[in-house]
Every structure is written in structure tokens, then in C-alpha cells.
Amino acid sequence: MANAKGCIAVTGANRGIGAAIALALAREGYRVACLTRGGGTPDTGDAVLAERLLTLRCDVLDEQSVRAALACAAEEGGGLVGLVNNAGLHTTAKSAELATAEFERLMAINATAVFAAAREAHPHLVRAGGGLIVNIGSFFDKLGVKRNLAYCASKAAVGAITRCLAVEWARDNIRVVDVAPGYILTDLNREVMASGPLRSYLEGRIPRGEPGTADEVARLVAALYREDLRFLSGETIYIDGAQGIAH
């Protein structure tokens, strides 16, 4: 099924923020290629939206898998016009006890895979006359967080990748933006955020007293695709309820 707007590939699109982004883009009229390791897609409850979702198995750590999935998205979706690098991993460990292998694992999933997917999307975006890559980072990229060295480093790398690609690919009419959420409530963490120590911490730490939602992140990403803001590229947009700047 081709679409006049073309296709946007979203990694990790079967749950959480990725699923919300996929559905928001489908509502905008795009064909959305949901790239997931298990081949799942969001539950839409809407036949029209469901028809706009293309399910593709893809392991972001396997560059051949990424290359094949993006080629399929471009062919079946009427041309690839965008990529959302959403897939990622979060783990914690004391820095003095952090194994090099674990550090490298987070960097591979959260940063190297972002670069590789963007690189593989590049020729398809050029063929389409340009497009937009949105990388999902984190407000941890600018914070010093105990037990989060690998995660913070990997998300800081996402910001650097975004800036470099935005500068280098501007002549190809390709924009690159980093969307960096703070604490976001999803079906995956709802229970732990609903009560207990984390809930108390967030109430005192986030200026508005509560976390954001996956829908808010998704609507921001959809707005970036909906609005043709040609002069917006290379930036990190924080959506964290001002927690990252609160004293």
C-alpha cells in the first residue's frame, strides 16, 4: 500500500513511546514501518490506522537486518521520507563495578545503532528528495546521574550524532533532530511510577509534580513531521517538564 506522504520507519515501535509515535504518525497520514525484533505492531483498534502500519522484523544491532528492513519500508511504503530512532535500552550499575562489556552493550544499542540506521536510511531519503530523522535521546544526556554512566554517555552520543549528521546532510535536504524526554509514563513503567519511592521523588523533583506521557512525546514527534520547519535541524529538544533545568 503506497501513500502519497511516503513512509516513516520507527524502531522499537511495538510498545511504549515507540508505539505511541507510530500511531501518531499514522494519524498524520503516513505509512509507518514498525521495525521491531519480534515483528509486533501497536494495537490500534482502528482499521484505517492498522492499514497504514507495516510490520517488519528488524534487529537494530544487525546492520544487514536494518538495511533490509529500510529497503522494504521504502519499497512498500511509497518511498522512505523519515526515520525515528526510538529503540533503546536502560540499565543501571555502580560505575566502579560497571563491566566494559555492559558499557559497550548500551553504547551499541543506544548510539551505534542510531548512527547505523541513519546511514542506511540516507540513500532512501536522498532518493525521496530529502526527509527528517528524529532520534529519541534523553535529558540524562546533560545530567550527572549516579549508576547511569553508560546510559548518560550513550544518550549524549545521540546528541552528537544528531548535530554531525544535520550539518553533513543539510545539502541533501535531510534534517536531523534529537527529541530528549525526561521521565515518561508508559504501560511498561506505570506500576513503578504510580507509587513508592520513585513517585515521591518525581513529585518533588519535576516542577509540575508528575511525569510526562508517551502521547506527549509522540505528538511532538508528529508535529516535527507535520510542520515543514526547514531551518530546524541539529537541535536537541527537551521534553522533561523543566526537570533538567530546575534547581
Stockholm file with secondary structure:
# STOCKHOLM 1.0

chainA/1-247         MANAKGCIAVTGANRGIGAAIALALAREGYRVACLTRGGGTPDTGDAVLAERLLTLRCDVLDEQSVRAALACAAEEGGGLVGLVNNAGLHTTAKSAELATAEFERLMAINATAVFAAAREAHPHLVRAGGGLIVNIGSFFDKLGVKRNLAYCASKAAVGAITRCLAVEWARDNIRVVDVAPGYILTDLNREVMASGPLRSYLEGRIPRGEPGTADEVARLVAALYREDLRFLSGETIYIDGAQGIAH
#=GR chainA/1-247 SS CCCTTCEEEEETTTSHHHHHHHHHHHHTTCEEEEEESSCCCCCCSCHHHHHHEEEEECCTTCHHHHHHHHHHHHHHTTSEEEEEECCCCCCCCCGGGCCHHHHHHHHIIIIIHHHHHHHHHHHHHHHTTCEEEEEECCGGGGSCCTTCHHHHHHHHHHHHHHHHHHHHTGGGTEEEEEEEECSEECTTTHHHHHSHHHHHHHHHHSTTSSCEEHHHHHHHHHHHHHSCCTTCCSCEEEESTTGGGCC
#=GC SS_cons         CCCTTCEEEEETTTSHHHHHHHHHHHHTTCEEEEEESSCCCCCCSCHHHHHHEEEEECCTTCHHHHHHHHHHHHHHTTSEEEEEECCCCCCCCCGGGCCHHHHHHHHIIIIIHHHHHHHHHHHHHHHTTCEEEEEECCGGGGSCCTTCHHHHHHHHHHHHHHHHHHHHTGGGTEEEEEEEECSEECTTTHHHHHSHHHHHHHHHHSTTSSCEEHHHHHHHHHHHHHSCCTTCCSCEEEESTTGGGCC
//
